[in-house]
């Protein structure tokens, strides 16, 4: 274990077959971890390995053993160290709840925002290789692919449009071709996202305050929601808050 947070795995010393968990993979086939890592939150679930084929569907609801939630795991938003810490912490917490060790894990599938290029994918794969034994199968994709698969029972065919903190459209044809649009972050293109809409609202408030735009009811509602007394204080707010935190005004905007 190379990662500095190795101490979070100390719980494994207390996991055994008497806990009612799935200590190691025997006849039951072990467990798998599935993660949806976004800019706002990261969710991890643990479930037993189930038989699956392209001609059959998974049971609904899925027999989930444990679930845990953490913060942002997009390395473009919080940096590599913080993103990795979040991923490791949420996986450890999920296994604690399931009463399972890493040796029971057969596969980890991670869909995370910020994975936009093969170099991003390899970076996250290397993090996971440091955490899990070599027998564990590792899959890393953009979180849009996980969202699509969640609606098609694992079949990558169709289109998905996500408008959350960020925004992305992703699609696959039956023969495996893929295409995407947007999802390039707040500077290069998250139009229609929570951040994009919030940024337009903040701009409207500043323009109104400067006299360069019409007065707007957004001014009072946004200032009240953020606990600020004047539009001038927005300058300091957006300078210190994170990408995701700026979306806090989205409910007031719509």
C-alpha positions as CSV (number, residue, x, y, z in Angstrom):
1,X,0.0,0.0,0.0
2,X,1.8,3.1,-1.2
3,X,-0.9,5.8,-0.4
4,X,-0.4,7.9,2.6
5,X,-3.9,7.1,3.8
6,X,-3.0,3.5,4.4
7,X,-4.4,3.8,7.9
8,X,-8.0,3.9,6.6
9,X,-7.6,0.2,5.7
10,X,-6.7,-0.8,9.3
11,X,-10.3,-2.0,9.7
12,X,-9.4,-5.0,7.6
13,X,-7.6,-6.5,10.6
14,X,-10.9,-6.9,12.3
15,X,-12.9,-8.4,9.5
16,X,-13.5,-12.1,9.6
17,X,-16.0,-14.7,8.6
18,X,-18.0,-14.3,11.8
19,X,-19.0,-10.7,11.0
20,X,-21.7,-11.7,8.6
21,X,-20.0,-9.9,5.8
22,X,-18.1,-11.3,2.8
23,X,-14.6,-11.5,4.2
24,X,-13.0,-13.1,1.1
25,X,-14.2,-14.5,-2.2
26,X,-15.0,-18.1,-1.9
27,X,-18.0,-19.8,-3.4
28,X,-20.0,-16.6,-3.4
29,X,-17.7,-15.1,-6.0
30,X,-16.7,-12.0,-4.0
31,X,-17.9,-8.4,-4.4
32,X,-17.7,-5.5,-6.8
33,X,-17.5,-1.8,-6.1
34,X,-19.3,0.7,-8.3
35,X,-18.5,4.4,-8.0
36,X,-20.2,7.5,-9.5
37,X,-17.8,10.4,-8.9
38,X,-19.0,13.9,-9.6
39,X,-18.0,17.4,-9.0
40,X,-20.6,17.7,-6.2
41,X,-20.5,14.2,-4.6
42,X,-19.1,10.7,-5.0
43,X,-21.3,7.6,-4.3
44,X,-19.9,4.1,-3.9
45,X,-21.9,0.9,-3.6
46,X,-20.8,-2.7,-2.9
47,X,-22.7,-5.7,-4.1
48,X,-22.0,-9.4,-4.7
49,X,-20.8,-10.6,-8.1
50,X,-23.9,-11.6,-10.1
51,X,-24.1,-13.6,-13.3
52,X,-24.8,-11.3,-16.3
53,X,-25.0,-11.7,-20.0
54,X,-26.1,-9.4,-22.9
55,X,-29.3,-11.3,-23.2
56,X,-30.4,-11.0,-19.6
57,X,-31.1,-8.1,-17.2
58,X,-29.8,-7.6,-13.7
59,X,-32.3,-7.9,-10.8
60,X,-34.2,-4.7,-9.9
61,X,-33.6,-3.6,-7.3
62,X,-30.0,-4.6,-7.1
63,X,-29.0,-6.6,-4.0
64,X,-26.7,-3.8,-2.6
65,X,-24.6,-4.8,0.5
66,X,-23.5,-1.2,1.4
67,X,-23.4,2.4,0.2
68,X,-21.3,5.4,1.2
69,X,-21.2,9.0,0.0
70,X,-18.3,11.5,0.0
71,X,-17.5,14.8,-1.7
72,X,-15.9,15.8,-5.0
73,X,-13.6,13.4,-6.7
74,X,-13.0,15.4,-9.9
75,X,-9.3,16.1,-10.0
76,X,-9.8,19.1,-12.2
77,X,-11.9,20.7,-9.4
78,X,-10.1,19.8,-6.2
79,X,-6.6,18.6,-7.3
80,X,-5.2,15.1,-7.6
81,X,-4.4,14.5,-4.0
82,X,-7.9,15.5,-2.7
83,X,-9.6,13.6,-5.5
84,X,-7.7,10.4,-4.7
85,X,-8.3,10.8,-1.0
86,X,-12.0,11.1,-1.6
87,X,-12.1,8.0,-3.8
88,X,-10.1,5.9,-1.3
89,X,-12.1,7.1,1.7
90,X,-15.5,6.3,0.1
91,X,-14.4,2.9,-1.0
92,X,-13.0,2.0,2.4
93,X,-16.2,3.2,4.1
94,X,-18.3,1.1,1.8
95,X,-16.3,-2.0,2.5
96,X,-16.5,-1.3,6.2
97,X,-20.3,-1.3,6.0
98,X,-20.3,-4.5,3.9
99,X,-17.8,-6.2,6.3
100,X,-15.5,-7.0,3.4
101,X,-11.8,-6.7,2.8
102,X,-10.1,-5.6,-0.4
103,X,-9.2,-9.2,-1.0
104,X,-12.9,-9.9,-1.5
105,X,-13.2,-7.3,-4.3
106,X,-13.3,-8.8,-7.8
107,X,-13.8,-5.6,-9.8
108,X,-14.0,-1.8,-9.4
109,X,-15.9,0.3,-11.9
110,X,-15.4,4.0,-11.5
111,X,-17.3,6.6,-13.5
112,X,-15.9,10.0,-12.6
113,X,-16.2,13.5,-14.0
114,X,-12.9,14.9,-15.2
115,X,-11.9,11.7,-17.1
116,X,-11.8,13.2,-20.6
117,X,-8.7,11.8,-22.1
118,X,-6.7,8.5,-22.0
119,X,-4.1,10.2,-19.7
120,X,-6.8,11.0,-17.2
121,X,-8.0,7.4,-17.3
122,X,-4.5,6.1,-16.8
123,X,-3.9,8.5,-13.9
124,X,-7.0,7.2,-12.0
125,X,-6.2,3.6,-12.9
126,X,-2.7,4.0,-11.3
127,X,-4.4,5.3,-8.1
128,X,-6.6,2.2,-8.0
129,X,-3.6,-0.1,-8.7
130,X,-1.9,1.3,-5.6
131,X,-5.0,0.5,-3.5
132,X,-6.2,-2.9,-4.6
133,X,-4.5,-6.3,-5.1
134,X,-3.4,-7.2,-8.7
135,X,-6.3,-9.7,-9.2
136,X,-8.9,-6.9,-9.1
137,X,-10.3,-5.8,-12.5
138,X,-10.3,-2.0,-12.8
139,X,-12.6,0.1,-15.1
140,X,-12.4,3.8,-15.3
141,X,-14.6,6.0,-17.5
142,X,-16.3,9.4,-17.6
143,X,-19.3,9.5,-15.3
144,X,-21.6,10.1,-18.2
145,X,-21.0,6.5,-19.3
146,X,-22.0,5.3,-15.9
147,X,-25.2,7.4,-16.1
148,X,-26.0,5.9,-19.5
149,X,-25.4,2.3,-18.3
150,X,-27.6,2.9,-15.3
151,X,-30.5,3.5,-17.6
152,X,-29.8,0.6,-20.0
153,X,-28.9,-2.1,-17.5
154,X,-25.3,-2.0,-18.6
155,X,-25.8,-1.9,-22.3
156,X,-23.8,0.9,-23.9
157,X,-26.3,1.9,-26.6
158,X,-28.1,5.2,-26.6
159,X,-27.7,8.8,-25.5
160,X,-27.5,10.5,-22.1
161,X,-27.7,14.2,-21.3
162,X,-26.5,15.3,-17.9
163,X,-27.1,18.8,-16.5
164,X,-25.7,18.9,-13.0
165,X,-22.9,20.9,-11.6
166,X,-21.4,20.5,-15.1
167,X,-23.0,19.5,-18.4
168,X,-22.3,16.8,-20.9
169,X,-24.0,14.8,-23.7
170,X,-22.7,11.3,-24.5
171,X,-23.9,8.6,-26.9
172,X,-23.0,5.2,-28.3
173,X,-24.2,3.4,-31.4
174,X,-24.9,-0.3,-31.5
175,X,-21.6,-1.0,-33.3
176,X,-19.6,0.8,-30.6
177,X,-19.0,4.2,-32.0
178,X,-19.2,7.0,-29.5
179,X,-19.6,10.8,-29.5
180,X,-19.7,13.5,-26.8
181,X,-20.4,17.2,-26.6
182,X,-19.7,19.8,-23.9
183,X,-18.3,18.5,-20.5
184,X,-15.2,20.6,-21.0
185,X,-15.4,22.5,-17.6
186,X,-16.6,25.9,-16.6
187,X,-14.3,27.9,-18.9
188,X,-14.5,25.8,-22.1
189,X,-18.1,24.7,-22.0
190,X,-20.6,23.7,-19.3
191,X,-23.5,25.5,-20.9
192,X,-26.8,24.7,-19.4
193,X,-25.2,23.3,-16.2
194,X,-25.8,24.4,-12.7
195,X,-22.6,26.3,-12.8
196,X,-23.2,27.8,-16.2
197,X,-26.6,29.1,-15.2
198,X,-25.4,30.3,-11.8
199,X,-22.5,32.2,-13.5
200,X,-25.0,33.9,-15.8
201,X,-27.1,34.9,-12.8
202,X,-24.1,36.3,-10.9
203,X,-23.1,38.3,-14.0
204,X,-26.6,39.7,-14.3
205,X,-26.4,40.9,-10.6
206,X,-23.0,42.5,-11.2
207,X,-24.1,44.2,-14.4
208,X,-27.2,45.6,-12.6
209,X,-25.0,46.9,-9.8
210,X,-22.6,48.6,-12.2
211,X,-25.5,50.2,-14.2
212,X,-24.6,48.2,-17.3
213,X,-27.7,46.1,-17.2
214,X,-31.3,46.1,-16.0
215,X,-32.2,45.7,-12.3
216,X,-33.0,42.1,-11.5
217,X,-34.9,40.4,-8.6
218,X,-32.0,37.9,-8.6
219,X,-29.9,40.5,-6.6
220,X,-31.9,40.2,-3.4
221,X,-32.6,36.5,-3.6
222,X,-28.9,35.6,-4.3
223,X,-27.4,38.0,-1.7
224,X,-29.9,36.6,0.9
225,X,-29.1,33.0,0.1
226,X,-25.3,33.6,0.4
227,X,-25.6,35.8,3.5
228,X,-24.0,38.8,1.7
229,X,-25.0,42.5,2.1
230,X,-24.1,43.9,-1.3
231,X,-23.2,42.8,-4.8
232,X,-19.7,44.0,-4.3
233,X,-19.2,41.2,-1.8
234,X,-19.8,38.7,-4.6
235,X,-16.3,39.4,-5.9
236,X,-14.7,38.0,-2.8
237,X,-17.2,35.1,-2.7
238,X,-16.5,33.8,-6.2
239,X,-12.7,34.2,-5.6
240,X,-12.6,31.9,-2.6
241,X,-15.4,29.4,-3.3
242,X,-15.0,26.3,-5.4
243,X,-16.5,25.4,-8.7
244,X,-19.2,23.4,-7.1
245,X,-19.9,25.9,-4.3
246,X,-20.9,28.6,-6.8
247,X,-23.8,26.4,-7.8
248,X,-25.4,27.1,-4.4
249,X,-27.3,29.9,-5.9
250,X,-28.9,27.7,-8.6
251,X,-32.2,27.2,-6.8
252,X,-32.6,31.0,-6.4
253,X,-31.8,31.5,-10.1
254,X,-34.5,29.2,-11.5
